[in-house]
Amino acid sequence: NERGYKMKIISVREMSPSTGKEALMEERIRRASGVMARHGAVSRIFKVGGGAGAGNYFLMNLFNSFSDAATCFQKYSADPELEKLFAERALNPAGEIMGPELYRSVYGDPPATPATILVNRVYHVPRGKQQDIIALAPELDTLMKKVDVSIGVALPVISSDHEMMAVTYRFSSMDHWGKSLDVMVENKDFQNLITKANEIGTLKMTRIMNLM
């Protein structure tokens, strides 16, 4: 793997709650996450605070390999508690579920302790140009470390869109996000790097997500 680190496999489900069913959806997501964690997933839940899909929930499961992901998926899919959850959903839906979709990290693996705030920037990048964007990641990483922000880059493996790339910025709090943004919008090196990225791909959406 590039840069000498072992990639992570990231399974993502996005859930859009029906009006008035937010609490029910959240309770079910937490139960599902617990089942998945029992069978080996590192499971994390985020809620979109603003931007693309505001109000939606993301359930992310992390694995060390595709084989780990496949084994875990088979185990939790057969778990009676998860079967019960889907039976409840059939009788009383709380919203829509999109996914799972599967991604692989290509730079900056998710940390063992999850960040409180994520900013996710999704680019349209033709597959032949994805390596050109990845080549910019070390420079971006160095710049963001000056404000104590780590980054991650992920590519789709099983997805509805294989010409996308997700760049994630990790913050310790909303205050940290605000202060970091104030610094970066004035940083010429950062702005020049964003310009380079926009010459290779096209920024399609941005979202800010809160750890639950």
Solvent accessible surface area in square Angstrom, and as a share of the most:
residue,aa,sasa,rsa
1,N,97,0.50
2,E,57,0.26
3,R,103,0.38
4,G,78,0.75
5,Y,52,0.20
6,K,135,0.57
7,M,48,0.21
8,K,53,0.22
9,I,0,0.00
10,I,20,0.10
11,S,8,0.05
12,V,23,0.13
13,R,25,0.09
14,E,34,0.15
15,M,11,0.05
16,S,37,0.24
17,P,27,0.17
18,S,52,0.34
19,T,137,0.80
20,G,67,0.64
21,K,63,0.27
22,E,67,0.30
23,A,85,0.66
24,L,50,0.25
25,M,10,0.04
26,E,48,0.22
27,E,76,0.34
28,R,27,0.10
29,I,6,0.03
30,R,111,0.40
31,R,61,0.22
32,A,13,0.10
33,S,11,0.07
34,G,30,0.29
35,V,0,0.00
36,M,7,0.03
37,A,50,0.39
38,R,149,0.54
39,H,56,0.25
40,G,56,0.54
41,A,7,0.06
42,V,78,0.45
43,S,26,0.17
44,R,24,0.09
45,I,14,0.07
46,F,5,0.02
47,K,67,0.28
48,V,3,0.02
49,G,51,0.49
50,G,21,0.20
51,G,53,0.51
52,A,28,0.22
53,G,31,0.30
54,A,64,0.50
55,G,28,0.27
56,N,18,0.09
57,Y,1,0.01
58,F,12,0.05
59,L,3,0.01
60,M,28,0.13
61,N,0,0.00
62,L,12,0.06
63,F,13,0.05
64,N,73,0.37
65,S,29,0.19
66,F,81,0.34
67,S,76,0.49
68,D,66,0.34
69,A,10,0.08
70,A,53,0.41
71,T,65,0.38
72,C,4,0.03
73,F,99,0.41
74,Q,120,0.53
75,K,107,0.46
76,Y,6,0.02
77,S,48,0.31
78,A,68,0.53
79,D,19,0.10
80,P,101,0.64
81,E,60,0.27
82,L,11,0.05
83,E,97,0.44
84,K,121,0.51
85,L,9,0.05
86,F,107,0.45
87,A,56,0.43
88,E,49,0.22
89,R,73,0.27
90,A,81,0.63
91,L,161,0.80
92,N,66,0.34
93,P,75,0.47
94,A,4,0.03
95,G,7,0.06
96,E,115,0.52
97,I,58,0.29
98,M,89,0.40
99,G,42,0.40
100,P,63,0.40
101,E,44,0.20
102,L,31,0.15
103,Y,27,0.10
104,R,66,0.24
105,S,3,0.02
106,V,0,0.00
107,Y,23,0.09
108,G,21,0.20
109,D,40,0.21
110,P,26,0.17
111,P,49,0.31
112,A,105,0.81
113,T,110,0.64
114,P,41,0.26
115,A,17,0.13
116,T,63,0.37
117,I,4,0.02
118,L,16,0.08
119,V,16,0.09
120,N,14,0.07
121,R,49,0.18
122,V,12,0.07
123,Y,7,0.03
124,H,66,0.29
125,V,0,0.00
126,P,49,0.31
127,R,139,0.51
128,G,77,0.74
129,K,94,0.40
130,Q,11,0.05
131,Q,100,0.44
132,D,72,0.37
133,I,11,0.06
134,I,3,0.01
135,A,71,0.55
136,L,31,0.15
137,A,4,0.03
138,P,55,0.35
139,E,79,0.35
140,L,17,0.08
141,D,19,0.10
142,T,84,0.49
143,L,11,0.05
144,M,5,0.02
145,K,132,0.56
146,K,145,0.61
147,V,24,0.14
148,D,118,0.61
149,V,2,0.01
150,S,46,0.30
151,I,3,0.02
152,G,6,0.06
153,V,6,0.03
154,A,14,0.11
155,L,9,0.04
156,P,10,0.06
157,V,51,0.29
158,I,112,0.57
159,S,25,0.16
160,S,107,0.69
161,D,64,0.33
162,H,67,0.30
163,E,66,0.30
164,M,20,0.09
165,M,0,0.00
166,A,14,0.11
167,V,9,0.05
168,T,25,0.14
169,Y,10,0.04
170,R,25,0.09
171,F,11,0.05
172,S,76,0.49
173,S,41,0.27
174,M,95,0.42
175,D,102,0.53
176,H,31,0.14
177,W,72,0.25
178,G,25,0.24
179,K,143,0.61
180,S,3,0.02
181,L,79,0.40
182,D,97,0.50
183,V,75,0.43
184,M,4,0.02
185,V,80,0.46
186,E,141,0.63
187,N,35,0.18
188,K,163,0.69
189,D,80,0.42
190,F,24,0.10
191,Q,69,0.31
192,N,86,0.44
193,L,5,0.03
194,I,26,0.13
195,T,72,0.42
196,K,93,0.39
197,A,12,0.09
198,N,73,0.37
199,E,133,0.59
200,I,39,0.20
201,G,5,0.05
202,T,76,0.44
203,L,61,0.30
204,K,129,0.55
205,M,80,0.36
206,T,48,0.28
207,R,23,0.09
208,I,30,0.15
209,M,4,0.02
210,N,50,0.26
211,L,57,0.29
212,M,63,0.28
